[in-house]
Amino acid sequence: MWDDLPKDILAELTDEKYITRKHHSRATYAIGCHGPLCQKAERDRGRKRNEQRGGNDYSPAMKIRVPDPKNIDDIIEWHIQELSERRATKAS
């Protein structure tokens, strides 16, 4: 899977500052990771909050531009599973 990742997502997942963090996470975005997966989490969070408030179409003051490959949700799911397995192996 690592070889098939887009370069920007690979850079995000291998960044030494966040190597143990879960991406596509508000917490990881908040500590400074602004890679495509974390930006997508922030964008999705904003849209969800807007919908909950009964807002109309989402139009933030500062748009977050994320290259959104067709399989980004598959990459996020894979990343979370892979990180969980790494943590389990490390704890053993």
N, C-alpha and C positions, 0 to 999 in steps of 0.2 A: 504493500500500500504506500509506503514512504516514497517510492520512486514515481508513483502516479500523481502525487500532490502538486498543485500549482506552486510556483516558486514563492509567492507571497505567503501562502499558508504554511509551507514548509519552513520558511524563515520564522514565522510566528511560533510554530511548535518546537523549534529547536533553539529559540532564543534562551541563552543561559540564565537570564534574569527571571524567566517564568517557566523553566523546564519542569518544575514540579507542580505547576499550577494547572487548573482545569480552564481551558479556553472556552469561549462562548459562555462567559460568566461575567456577571456584573462586578463581582469582587476583583477579578483579574483585570478587567477594564479600568476599574477605579484605582488600581495601583500602578497603572501606566501602560499596560499592553493595549495597543491600538491596532493590532493586526486584524485581518479580515473577519476571523471568527468572533473576536471580542467586539468589533464594531457592529457585526450583525446582531449580537446579543443586545447591545445598547439600542440599536435601531428597533429591534423587535420589542424590547421593553417599553420604549417610548410609544410605539404604536398601540401596545396593549393598554398602557395607562390612558392613552387618549380615548380608546374605545370604552374603557371602564367609566370614564368621566362623561360619556355620552357625546363626545366630540365628533366632528365631521371628519373628512379626510385628513390624514396626518400630513402636516406640513411644518416641520420644525424650522426654527429661525436659522439654524446652521445645519444644512443637510449633510449626513454622513454618506459618503460615496463608498460603496463596497462592491468590488467585482464579485458578482453573485453567480458562480458556476452552477450548472444544473444540479450537481451532486453535493453542494455544500452541506446540506442536512445529513447526507450519508457520511461526509468527512467528520462532522461534529459528533455523530453517534459513534463512529469508529474511534475518534480521539478519546472520548470519555471512557469507552471500554478498554482501550489500550492503556490509558493512564491508571485505571483501576487495577488492571493486571500487573502493571509495573509496581504499584504500591503494595499489592498483595505479595509479590515475589520479594520485595525489599523487606517486608515485615517478617517473612519466614526465616 
